[in-house]
Amino acid sequence: MKTHVSLRVSDLKSSAAFYQKLGLAIKREVKLAKFSTDLVFLEASPNFELELVYNWDNNRKPELKDGYLHLGLEVKNMESFLQELKAKGIEPLCPVNILPGGGKMCFVVDPDGYQVELMEHARK
């Protein structure tokens, strides 16, 4: 079963480029003229896609409140992943948090203000 999450974005090209920098790959692009909408689907894993939705008539940045909506991505090595992101112009929102058990977590923010949680699970 393949699942997806949909995010409304104000600039499809910059949002798709941001998620590509995080390692997601564009799988398909769809133009729905009947609905005045463009879609880009990016694959995060074989079973999960991120759908970016651009509405031609409503392309303002979405109002995000409280920060509870976020996308989570697992990384193998937090420090090296953050160095790769820095080289691509993406800085973390906060310092890396060390979690009980040794895992690591931090956040980055996409062009529309959606937070992306980066999580490195503790090594066993």
MODELLER restraints for C-alpha pairs under 7 A, 6 or more apart:
rsr = mdl.restraints
at = mdl.atoms
rsr.add(forms.Gaussian(group=physical.xy_distance, feature=features.Distance(at['CA:1:A'], at['CA:47:A']), mean=6.46, stdev=0.5))
rsr.add(forms.Gaussian(group=physical.xy_distance, feature=features.Distance(at['CA:2:A'], at['CA:47:A']), mean=4.35, stdev=0.5))
rsr.add(forms.Gaussian(group=physical.xy_distance, feature=features.Distance(at['CA:2:A'], at['CA:48:A']), mean=5.62, stdev=0.5))
rsr.add(forms.Gaussian(group=physical.xy_distance, feature=features.Distance(at['CA:3:A'], at['CA:47:A']), mean=6.12, stdev=0.5))
rsr.add(forms.Gaussian(group=physical.xy_distance, feature=features.Distance(at['CA:3:A'], at['CA:48:A']), mean=4.96, stdev=0.5))
rsr.add(forms.Gaussian(group=physical.xy_distance, feature=features.Distance(at['CA:3:A'], at['CA:49:A']), mean=6.41, stdev=0.5))
rsr.add(forms.Gaussian(group=physical.xy_distance, feature=features.Distance(at['CA:4:A'], at['CA:48:A']), mean=5.40, stdev=0.5))
rsr.add(forms.Gaussian(group=physical.xy_distance, feature=features.Distance(at['CA:4:A'], at['CA:49:A']), mean=4.59, stdev=0.5))
rsr.add(forms.Gaussian(group=physical.xy_distance, feature=features.Distance(at['CA:4:A'], at['CA:50:A']), mean=5.47, stdev=0.5))
rsr.add(forms.Gaussian(group=physical.xy_distance, feature=features.Distance(at['CA:4:A'], at['CA:51:A']), mean=6.65, stdev=0.5))
rsr.add(forms.Gaussian(group=physical.xy_distance, feature=features.Distance(at['CA:5:A'], at['CA:49:A']), mean=6.73, stdev=0.5))
rsr.add(forms.Gaussian(group=physical.xy_distance, feature=features.Distance(at['CA:5:A'], at['CA:50:A']), mean=5.18, stdev=0.5))
rsr.add(forms.Gaussian(group=physical.xy_distance, feature=features.Distance(at['CA:5:A'], at['CA:51:A']), mean=5.95, stdev=0.5))
rsr.add(forms.Gaussian(group=physical.xy_distance, feature=features.Distance(at['CA:6:A'], at['CA:50:A']), mean=6.07, stdev=0.5))
rsr.add(forms.Gaussian(group=physical.xy_distance, feature=features.Distance(at['CA:6:A'], at['CA:51:A']), mean=4.51, stdev=0.5))
rsr.add(forms.Gaussian(group=physical.xy_distance, feature=features.Distance(at['CA:6:A'], at['CA:52:A']), mean=5.86, stdev=0.5))
rsr.add(forms.Gaussian(group=physical.xy_distance, feature=features.Distance(at['CA:6:A'], at['CA:53:A']), mean=6.87, stdev=0.5))
rsr.add(forms.Gaussian(group=physical.xy_distance, feature=features.Distance(at['CA:7:A'], at['CA:51:A']), mean=6.29, stdev=0.5))
rsr.add(forms.Gaussian(group=physical.xy_distance, feature=features.Distance(at['CA:7:A'], at['CA:52:A']), mean=5.14, stdev=0.5))
rsr.add(forms.Gaussian(group=physical.xy_distance, feature=features.Distance(at['CA:7:A'], at['CA:53:A']), mean=5.98, stdev=0.5))
rsr.add(forms.Gaussian(group=physical.xy_distance, feature=features.Distance(at['CA:8:A'], at['CA:52:A']), mean=5.99, stdev=0.5))
rsr.add(forms.Gaussian(group=physical.xy_distance, feature=features.Distance(at['CA:8:A'], at['CA:53:A']), mean=4.63, stdev=0.5))
rsr.add(forms.Gaussian(group=physical.xy_distance, feature=features.Distance(at['CA:8:A'], at['CA:54:A']), mean=6.00, stdev=0.5))
rsr.add(forms.Gaussian(group=physical.xy_distance, feature=features.Distance(at['CA:8:A'], at['CA:62:A']), mean=6.99, stdev=0.5))
rsr.add(forms.Gaussian(group=physical.xy_distance, feature=features.Distance(at['CA:9:A'], at['CA:15:A']), mean=7.00, stdev=0.5))
rsr.add(forms.Gaussian(group=physical.xy_distance, feature=features.Distance(at['CA:9:A'], at['CA:52:A']), mean=6.42, stdev=0.5))
rsr.add(forms.Gaussian(group=physical.xy_distance, feature=features.Distance(at['CA:9:A'], at['CA:53:A']), mean=5.88, stdev=0.5))
rsr.add(forms.Gaussian(group=physical.xy_distance, feature=features.Distance(at['CA:9:A'], at['CA:54:A']), mean=5.46, stdev=0.5))
rsr.add(forms.Gaussian(group=physical.xy_distance, feature=features.Distance(at['CA:9:A'], at['CA:59:A']), mean=6.99, stdev=0.5))
rsr.add(forms.Gaussian(group=physical.xy_distance, feature=features.Distance(at['CA:9:A'], at['CA:61:A']), mean=6.48, stdev=0.5))
rsr.add(forms.Gaussian(group=physical.xy_distance, feature=features.Distance(at['CA:9:A'], at['CA:112:A']), mean=6.31, stdev=0.5))
rsr.add(forms.Gaussian(group=physical.xy_distance, feature=features.Distance(at['CA:10:A'], at['CA:54:A']), mean=6.33, stdev=0.5))
rsr.add(forms.Gaussian(group=physical.xy_distance, feature=features.Distance(at['CA:10:A'], at['CA:59:A']), mean=4.56, stdev=0.5))
rsr.add(forms.Gaussian(group=physical.xy_distance, feature=features.Distance(at['CA:10:A'], at['CA:60:A']), mean=5.23, stdev=0.5))
rsr.add(forms.Gaussian(group=physical.xy_distance, feature=features.Distance(at['CA:10:A'], at['CA:61:A']), mean=5.08, stdev=0.5))
rsr.add(forms.Gaussian(group=physical.xy_distance, feature=features.Distance(at['CA:10:A'], at['CA:112:A']), mean=6.75, stdev=0.5))
rsr.add(forms.Gaussian(group=physical.xy_distance, feature=features.Distance(at['CA:12:A'], at['CA:54:A']), mean=6.01, stdev=0.5))
rsr.add(forms.Gaussian(group=physical.xy_distance, feature=features.Distance(at['CA:14:A'], at['CA:111:A']), mean=6.98, stdev=0.5))
rsr.add(forms.Gaussian(group=physical.xy_distance, feature=features.Distance(at['CA:15:A'], at['CA:110:A']), mean=6.85, stdev=0.5))
rsr.add(forms.Gaussian(group=physical.xy_distance, feature=features.Distance(at['CA:15:A'], at['CA:111:A']), mean=6.07, stdev=0.5))
rsr.add(forms.Gaussian(group=physical.xy_distance, feature=features.Distance(at['CA:18:A'], at['CA:110:A']), mean=6.57, stdev=0.5))
rsr.add(forms.Gaussian(group=physical.xy_distance, feature=features.Distance(at['CA:24:A'], at['CA:42:A']), mean=5.70, stdev=0.5))
rsr.add(forms.Gaussian(group=physical.xy_distance, feature=features.Distance(at['CA:24:A'], at['CA:43:A']), mean=5.39, stdev=0.5))
rsr.add(forms.Gaussian(group=physical.xy_distance, feature=features.Distance(at['CA:24:A'], at['CA:44:A']), mean=4.92, stdev=0.5))
rsr.add(forms.Gaussian(group=physical.xy_distance, feature=features.Distance(at['CA:25:A'], at['CA:42:A']), mean=5.06, stdev=0.5))
rsr.add(forms.Gaussian(group=physical.xy_distance, feature=features.Distance(at['CA:25:A'], at['CA:43:A']), mean=5.20, stdev=0.5))
rsr.add(forms.Gaussian(group=physical.xy_distance, feature=features.Distance(at['CA:25:A'], at['CA:44:A']), mean=6.98, stdev=0.5))
rsr.add(forms.Gaussian(group=physical.xy_distance, feature=features.Distance(at['CA:26:A'], at['CA:41:A']), mean=5.85, stdev=0.5))
rsr.add(forms.Gaussian(group=physical.xy_distance, feature=features.Distance(at['CA:26:A'], at['CA:42:A']), mean=4.24, stdev=0.5))
rsr.add(forms.Gaussian(group=physical.xy_distance, feature=features.Distance(at['CA:26:A'], at['CA:43:A']), mean=6.34, stdev=0.5))
rsr.add(forms.Gaussian(group=physical.xy_distance, feature=features.Distance(at['CA:27:A'], at['CA:41:A']), mean=5.66, stdev=0.5))
rsr.add(forms.Gaussian(group=physical.xy_distance, feature=features.Distance(at['CA:27:A'], at['CA:42:A']), mean=5.49, stdev=0.5))
rsr.add(forms.Gaussian(group=physical.xy_distance, feature=features.Distance(at['CA:27:A'], at['CA:43:A']), mean=6.31, stdev=0.5))
rsr.add(forms.Gaussian(group=physical.xy_distance, feature=features.Distance(at['CA:28:A'], at['CA:40:A']), mean=6.02, stdev=0.5))
rsr.add(forms.Gaussian(group=physical.xy_distance, feature=features.Distance(at['CA:28:A'], at['CA:41:A']), mean=5.41, stdev=0.5))
rsr.add(forms.Gaussian(group=physical.xy_distance, feature=features.Distance(at['CA:29:A'], at['CA:39:A']), mean=5.63, stdev=0.5))
rsr.add(forms.Gaussian(group=physical.xy_distance, feature=features.Distance(at['CA:29:A'], at['CA:40:A']), mean=4.51, stdev=0.5))
rsr.add(forms.Gaussian(group=physical.xy_distance, feature=features.Distance(at['CA:29:A'], at['CA:41:A']), mean=6.33, stdev=0.5))
rsr.add(forms.Gaussian(group=physical.xy_distance, feature=features.Distance(at['CA:30:A'], at['CA:38:A']), mean=5.81, stdev=0.5))
rsr.add(forms.Gaussian(group=physical.xy_distance, feature=features.Distance(at['CA:30:A'], at['CA:39:A']), mean=5.00, stdev=0.5))
rsr.add(forms.Gaussian(group=physical.xy_distance, feature=features.Distance(at['CA:30:A'], at['CA:40:A']), mean=6.45, stdev=0.5))
rsr.add(forms.Gaussian(group=physical.xy_distance, feature=features.Distance(at['CA:31:A'], at['CA:37:A']), mean=6.23, stdev=0.5))
rsr.add(forms.Gaussian(group=physical.xy_distance, feature=features.Distance(at['CA:31:A'], at['CA:38:A']), mean=4.53, stdev=0.5))
rsr.add(forms.Gaussian(group=physical.xy_distance, feature=features.Distance(at['CA:31:A'], at['CA:39:A']), mean=6.32, stdev=0.5))
rsr.add(forms.Gaussian(group=physical.xy_distance, feature=features.Distance(at['CA:32:A'], at['CA:38:A']), mean=5.93, stdev=0.5))
rsr.add(forms.Gaussian(group=physical.xy_distance, feature=features.Distance(at['CA:36:A'], at['CA:55:A']), mean=5.94, stdev=0.5))
rsr.add(forms.Gaussian(group=physical.xy_distance, feature=features.Distance(at['CA:36:A'], at['CA:56:A']), mean=5.34, stdev=0.5))
rsr.add(forms.Gaussian(group=physical.xy_distance, feature=features.Distance(at['CA:36:A'], at['CA:57:A']), mean=6.91, stdev=0.5))
rsr.add(forms.Gaussian(group=physical.xy_distance, feature=features.Distance(at['CA:37:A'], at['CA:53:A']), mean=6.87, stdev=0.5))
rsr.add(forms.Gaussian(group=physical.xy_distance, feature=features.Distance(at['CA:37:A'], at['CA:54:A']), mean=5.54, stdev=0.5))
rsr.add(forms.Gaussian(group=physical.xy_distance, feature=features.Distance(at['CA:37:A'], at['CA:55:A']), mean=4.52, stdev=0.5))
rsr.add(forms.Gaussian(group=physical.xy_distance, feature=features.Distance(at['CA:37:A'], at['CA:56:A']), mean=5.79, stdev=0.5))
rsr.add(forms.Gaussian(group=physical.xy_distance, feature=features.Distance(at['CA:38:A'], at['CA:53:A']), mean=6.03, stdev=0.5))
rsr.add(forms.Gaussian(group=physical.xy_distance, feature=features.Distance(at['CA:38:A'], at['CA:54:A']), mean=5.15, stdev=0.5))
rsr.add(forms.Gaussian(group=physical.xy_distance, feature=features.Distance(at['CA:38:A'], at['CA:55:A']), mean=6.63, stdev=0.5))
rsr.add(forms.Gaussian(group=physical.xy_distance, feature=features.Distance(at['CA:39:A'], at['CA:51:A']), mean=6.65, stdev=0.5))
rsr.add(forms.Gaussian(group=physical.xy_distance, feature=features.Distance(at['CA:39:A'], at['CA:52:A']), mean=5.58, stdev=0.5))
rsr.add(forms.Gaussian(group=physical.xy_distance, feature=features.Distance(at['CA:39:A'], at['CA:53:A']), mean=4.82, stdev=0.5))
rsr.add(forms.Gaussian(group=physical.xy_distance, feature=features.Distance(at['CA:39:A'], at['CA:54:A']), mean=6.34, stdev=0.5))
rsr.add(forms.Gaussian(group=physical.xy_distance, feature=features.Distance(at['CA:40:A'], at['CA:51:A']), mean=5.73, stdev=0.5))
rsr.add(forms.Gaussian(group=physical.xy_distance, feature=features.Distance(at['CA:40:A'], at['CA:52:A']), mean=5.13, stdev=0.5))
rsr.add(forms.Gaussian(group=physical.xy_distance, feature=features.Distance(at['CA:40:A'], at['CA:53:A']), mean=6.83, stdev=0.5))
rsr.add(forms.Gaussian(group=physical.xy_distance, feature=features.Distance(at['CA:41:A'], at['CA:49:A']), mean=6.24, stdev=0.5))
rsr.add(forms.Gaussian(group=physical.xy_distance, feature=features.Distance(at['CA:41:A'], at['CA:50:A']), mean=5.65, stdev=0.5))
rsr.add(forms.Gaussian(group=physical.xy_distance, feature=features.Distance(at['CA:41:A'], at['CA:51:A']), mean=4.52, stdev=0.5))
rsr.add(forms.Gaussian(group=physical.xy_distance, feature=features.Distance(at['CA:41:A'], at['CA:52:A']), mean=6.35, stdev=0.5))
rsr.add(forms.Gaussian(group=physical.xy_distance, feature=features.Distance(at['CA:42:A'], at['CA:49:A']), mean=5.40, stdev=0.5))
rsr.add(forms.Gaussian(group=physical.xy_distance, feature=features.Distance(at['CA:42:A'], at['CA:50:A']), mean=5.11, stdev=0.5))
rsr.add(forms.Gaussian(group=physical.xy_distance, feature=features.Distance(at['CA:42:A'], at['CA:51:A']), mean=6.44, stdev=0.5))
rsr.add(forms.Gaussian(group=physical.xy_distance, feature=features.Distance(at['CA:43:A'], at['CA:49:A']), mean=4.40, stdev=0.5))
rsr.add(forms.Gaussian(group=physical.xy_distance, feature=features.Distance(at['CA:43:A'], at['CA:50:A']), mean=6.33, stdev=0.5))
rsr.add(forms.Gaussian(group=physical.xy_distance, feature=features.Distance(at['CA:61:A'], at['CA:112:A']), mean=5.70, stdev=0.5))
rsr.add(forms.Gaussian(group=physical.xy_distance, feature=features.Distance(at['CA:62:A'], at['CA:112:A']), mean=6.91, stdev=0.5))
rsr.add(forms.Gaussian(group=physical.xy_distance, feature=features.Distance(at['CA:70:A'], at['CA:114:A']), mean=6.19, stdev=0.5))
rsr.add(forms.Gaussian(group=physical.xy_distance, feature=features.Distance(at['CA:70:A'], at['CA:115:A']), mean=4.97, stdev=0.5))
rsr.add(forms.Gaussian(group=physical.xy_distance, feature=features.Distance(at['CA:70:A'], at['CA:116:A']), mean=5.54, stdev=0.5))
rsr.add(forms.Gaussian(group=physical.xy_distance, feature=features.Distance(at['CA:70:A'], at['CA:117:A']), mean=6.76, stdev=0.5))
rsr.add(forms.Gaussian(group=physical.xy_distance, feature=features.Distance(at['CA:71:A'], at['CA:115:A']), mean=6.62, stdev=0.5))
rsr.add(forms.Gaussian(group=physical.xy_distance, feature=features.Distance(at['CA:71:A'], at['CA:116:A']), mean=4.82, stdev=0.5))
rsr.add(forms.Gaussian(group=physical.xy_distance, feature=features.Distance(at['CA:71:A'], at['CA:117:A']), mean=6.04, stdev=0.5))
rsr.add(forms.Gaussian(group=physical.xy_distance, feature=features.Distance(at['CA:72:A'], at['CA:116:A']), mean=5.67, stdev=0.5))
rsr.add(forms.Gaussian(group=physical.xy_distance, feature=features.Distance(at['CA:72:A'], at['CA:117:A']), mean=4.50, stdev=0.5))
rsr.add(forms.Gaussian(group=physical.xy_distance, feature=features.Distance(at['CA:72:A'], at['CA:118:A']), mean=6.03, stdev=0.5))
rsr.add(forms.Gaussian(group=physical.xy_distance, feature=features.Distance(at['CA:73:A'], at['CA:117:A']), mean=6.12, stdev=0.5))
rsr.add(forms.Gaussian(group=physical.xy_distance, feature=features.Distance(at['CA:73:A'], at['CA:118:A']), mean=5.14, stdev=0.5))
rsr.add(forms.Gaussian(group=physical.xy_distance, feature=features.Distance(at['CA:73:A'], at['CA:119:A']), mean=6.20, stdev=0.5))
rsr.add(forms.Gaussian(group=physical.xy_distance, feature=features.Distance(at['CA:74:A'], at['CA:118:A']), mean=5.85, stdev=0.5))
rsr.add(forms.Gaussian(group=physical.xy_distance, feature=features.Distance(at['CA:74:A'], at['CA:119:A']), mean=4.78, stdev=0.5))
rsr.add(forms.Gaussian(group=physical.xy_distance, feature=features.Distance(at['CA:74:A'], at['CA:120:A']), mean=5.82, stdev=0.5))
rsr.add(forms.Gaussian(group=physical.xy_distance, feature=features.Distance(at['CA:75:A'], at['CA:118:A']), mean=6.46, stdev=0.5))
rsr.add(forms.Gaussian(group=physical.xy_distance, feature=features.Distance(at['CA:75:A'], at['CA:119:A']), mean=5.87, stdev=0.5))
rsr.add(forms.Gaussian(group=physical.xy_distance, feature=features.Distance(at['CA:75:A'], at['CA:120:A']), mean=5.18, stdev=0.5))
rsr.add(forms.Gaussian(group=physical.xy_distance, feature=features.Distance(at['CA:76:A'], at['CA:120:A']), mean=5.82, stdev=0.5))
rsr.add(forms.Gaussian(group=physical.xy_distance, feature=features.Distance(at['CA:77:A'], at['CA:120:A']), mean=6.42, stdev=0.5))
rsr.add(forms.Gaussian(group=physical.xy_distance, feature=features.Distance(at['CA:78:A'], at['CA:120:A']), mean=6.03, stdev=0.5))
rsr.add(forms.Gaussian(group=physical.xy_distance, feature=features.Distance(at['CA:85:A'], at['CA:91:A']), mean=6.84, stdev=0.5))
rsr.add(forms.Gaussian(group=physical.xy_distance, feature=features.Distance(at['CA:91:A'], at['CA:108:A']), mean=6.65, stdev=0.5))
rsr.add(forms.Gaussian(group=physical.xy_distance, feature=features.Distance(at['CA:92:A'], at['CA:106:A']), mean=6.83, stdev=0.5))
rsr.add(forms.Gaussian(group=physical.xy_distance, feature=features.Distance(at['CA:92:A'], at['CA:107:A']), mean=5.70, stdev=0.5))
rsr.add(forms.Gaussian(group=physical.xy_distance, feature=features.Distance(at['CA:92:A'], at['CA:108:A']), mean=4.71, stdev=0.5))
rsr.add(forms.Gaussian(group=physical.xy_distance, feature=features.Distance(at['CA:93:A'], at['CA:107:A']), mean=5.38, stdev=0.5))
rsr.add(forms.Gaussian(group=physical.xy_distance, feature=features.Distance(at['CA:93:A'], at['CA:108:A']), mean=5.11, stdev=0.5))
rsr.add(forms.Gaussian(group=physical.xy_distance, feature=features.Distance(at['CA:93:A'], at['CA:109:A']), mean=6.74, stdev=0.5))
rsr.add(forms.Gaussian(group=physical.xy_distance, feature=features.Distance(at['CA:94:A'], at['CA:106:A']), mean=6.36, stdev=0.5))
rsr.add(forms.Gaussian(group=physical.xy_distance, feature=features.Distance(at['CA:94:A'], at['CA:107:A']), mean=6.55, stdev=0.5))
rsr.add(forms.Gaussian(group=physical.xy_distance, feature=features.Distance(at['CA:95:A'], at['CA:106:A']), mean=6.55, stdev=0.5))
rsr.add(forms.Gaussian(group=physical.xy_distance, feature=features.Distance(at['CA:96:A'], at['CA:104:A']), mean=6.46, stdev=0.5))
rsr.add(forms.Gaussian(group=physical.xy_distance, feature=features.Distance(at['CA:96:A'], at['CA:105:A']), mean=5.65, stdev=0.5))
rsr.add(forms.Gaussian(group=physical.xy_distance, feature=features.Distance(at['CA:96:A'], at['CA:106:A']), mean=4.90, stdev=0.5))
rsr.add(forms.Gaussian(group=physical.xy_distance, feature=features.Distance(at['CA:97:A'], at['CA:104:A']), mean=5.58, stdev=0.5))
rsr.add(forms.Gaussian(group=physical.xy_distance, feature=features.Distance(at['CA:97:A'], at['CA:105:A']), mean=5.17, stdev=0.5))
rsr.add(forms.Gaussian(group=physical.xy_distance, feature=features.Distance(at['CA:97:A'], at['CA:106:A']), mean=6.17, stdev=0.5))
rsr.add(forms.Gaussian(group=physical.xy_distance, feature=features.Distance(at['CA:98:A'], at['CA:104:A']), mean=4.71, stdev=0.5))
rsr.add(forms.Gaussian(group=physical.xy_distance, feature=features.Distance(at['CA:98:A'], at['CA:105:A']), mean=6.68, stdev=0.5))
rsr.add(forms.Gaussian(group=physical.xy_distance, feature=features.Distance(at['CA:101:A'], at['CA:122:A']), mean=6.36, stdev=0.5))
rsr.add(forms.Gaussian(group=physical.xy_distance, feature=features.Distance(at['CA:102:A'], at['CA:122:A']), mean=4.90, stdev=0.5))
rsr.add(forms.Gaussian(group=physical.xy_distance, feature=features.Distance(at['CA:103:A'], at['CA:120:A']), mean=5.58, stdev=0.5))
rsr.add(forms.Gaussian(group=physical.xy_distance, feature=features.Distance(at['CA:103:A'], at['CA:121:A']), mean=4.53, stdev=0.5))
rsr.add(forms.Gaussian(group=physical.xy_distance, feature=features.Distance(at['CA:103:A'], at['CA:122:A']), mean=4.09, stdev=0.5))
rsr.add(forms.Gaussian(group=physical.xy_distance, feature=features.Distance(at['CA:104:A'], at['CA:119:A']), mean=5.78, stdev=0.5))
rsr.add(forms.Gaussian(group=physical.xy_distance, feature=features.Distance(at['CA:104:A'], at['CA:120:A']), mean=4.98, stdev=0.5))
rsr.add(forms.Gaussian(group=physical.xy_distance, feature=features.Distance(at['CA:104:A'], at['CA:121:A']), mean=6.50, stdev=0.5))
rsr.add(forms.Gaussian(group=physical.xy_distance, feature=features.Distance(at['CA:105:A'], at['CA:117:A']), mean=6.93, stdev=0.5))
rsr.add(forms.Gaussian(group=physical.xy_distance, feature=features.Distance(at['CA:105:A'], at['CA:118:A']), mean=5.58, stdev=0.5))
rsr.add(forms.Gaussian(group=physical.xy_distance, feature=features.Distance(at['CA:105:A'], at['CA:119:A']), mean=4.59, stdev=0.5))
rsr.add(forms.Gaussian(group=physical.xy_distance, feature=features.Distance(at['CA:105:A'], at['CA:120:A']), mean=6.35, stdev=0.5))
rsr.add(forms.Gaussian(group=physical.xy_distance, feature=features.Distance(at['CA:106:A'], at['CA:117:A']), mean=5.87, stdev=0.5))
rsr.add(forms.Gaussian(group=physical.xy_distance, feature=features.Distance(at['CA:106:A'], at['CA:118:A']), mean=5.37, stdev=0.5))
rsr.add(forms.Gaussian(group=physical.xy_distance, feature=features.Distance(at['CA:106:A'], at['CA:119:A']), mean=6.85, stdev=0.5))
rsr.add(forms.Gaussian(group=physical.xy_distance, feature=features.Distance(at['CA:107:A'], at['CA:115:A']), mean=6.29, stdev=0.5))
rsr.add(forms.Gaussian(group=physical.xy_distance, feature=features.Distance(at['CA:107:A'], at['CA:116:A']), mean=5.41, stdev=0.5))
rsr.add(forms.Gaussian(group=physical.xy_distance, feature=features.Distance(at['CA:107:A'], at['CA:117:A']), mean=4.49, stdev=0.5))
rsr.add(forms.Gaussian(group=physical.xy_distance, feature=features.Distance(at['CA:107:A'], at['CA:118:A']), mean=5.77, stdev=0.5))
rsr.add(forms.Gaussian(group=physical.xy_distance, feature=features.Distance(at['CA:108:A'], at['CA:115:A']), mean=5.82, stdev=0.5))
rsr.add(forms.Gaussian(group=physical.xy_distance, feature=features.Distance(at['CA:108:A'], at['CA:116:A']), mean=5.27, stdev=0.5))
rsr.add(forms.Gaussian(group=physical.xy_distance, feature=features.Distance(at['CA:108:A'], at['CA:117:A']), mean=6.69, stdev=0.5))
rsr.add(forms.Gaussian(group=physical.xy_distance, feature=features.Distance(at['CA:109:A'], at['CA:115:A']), mean=4.54, stdev=0.5))
rsr.add(forms.Gaussian(group=physical.xy_distance, feature=features.Distance(at['CA:109:A'], at['CA:116:A']), mean=5.97, stdev=0.5))
